[in-house]
Amino acid sequence: MKKHSQTLLLGTALIGLSVVLHAIHYAIFRDIHHIMIFLVADIAFIPLEVFFVSVVLERIIEKRDERSITKKLNMLIGLFYQEVGNHILMHLTSADDDLKSDQFDATIDFNWDESKYEQLAKHIMAHKYHVNMSHIDLFKIDEKLTLQKSLIVNLISNPAIHEHGAFSEVLMSLFHLADELKHRPIEALDAFDLDHLKVDIERVYKSLSEEWVSYMSHLQVDYPYLFLTAVKNNPFDMRSGKIKEREALSTYL
């Protein structure tokens, strides 16, 4: 209310000042015709000013802000995958017996363009995310999630993350898995506990994998040196890290 009153007072003062200045102009030059010409011209230009300021300029600023927010968001996602995501994802793909039989090109390198990532995203979305629980080390996953819990919580509470629904799902699924592991006896799980954890793990596996494609595409464009390391650790490419790194590097140099 106070701000509204201040705005109204400022507007009244400016209009009053304009009237006084026009009155002074008339008192000196006695030329109402000249005053009216410029007054009408100025009024006629107001719609153009409104258009350029409120539409064009505002849109330019909005676009710049969107790019800035997107860049910051991608930096946060990159931090997450470097500290948590890649570790969990590599562990889960090693327990996916179906992955070895899936025929899709996951040999990412610097020659990849947007169409390649779109194709990979389609294959990853269509993949059946089943893990062999006998190959899952729940103690290691629990240890990693406990170690990085503060990072996950900070990301969840970051307002910028809320604009990215898919990544929010990644964080919430991981947070839920961490909570489940803390409230179940990992050293003595019964069949029911294993079945429940399997569902939670496969949810994490799916969300991590789908968001990973966007993460890799972003790295290739903005951070090629980080992209090279990410290619070396590509969880969907079962070849050795040295081979993957050498092949990617050959397309970059």
C-alpha angles and dihedrals in degrees: 000000000000091000090050091052091049091051091049091048092049092049092050091048093051093048090048091050090051091052092049093050092049089049091052090049091052093045091055103038103021090215110135090163092062092046093051093049093056093038093055091043091052092048091049090053093053095084090053091049091050091050095049095042102039099033113022101031093038091052091050091051091045091052091049091050091048091053090048093049092046091051092049090047092051089050090054092047090049091051090050094052093046093050102033118350101064093046093052094041094052090050092052097046089053087059094048108099092182093057093073091058096045111104109215132123109255096157094116119189140154092280092069118114133189094278091057092053091047090053092048091048091054092051092046092049090050093049119110106237102215121149130195102236091203087067094049118098101208092182091060093047091048091048093050094047092047091050092050099035093111091053092051092047092048091051092049090052093048110107092214090062091059089068089063107065096181094053091045087058090053092053095045093048090051092046090051092049091050090051092049092050090052093053099046129070100248092187092056110029119165125212093270093052092048092050091049093048091046090060091049093046094049090050089054091045093053097046093044092050097048093049091044091070092060090045092055093046090052093049093051092056102037107023112026093169090057090042091060091057091046090052090051088054095042102150093202094055108077095195121106119281093242093056093047093048094047092049094048092046092052090059092049102050 
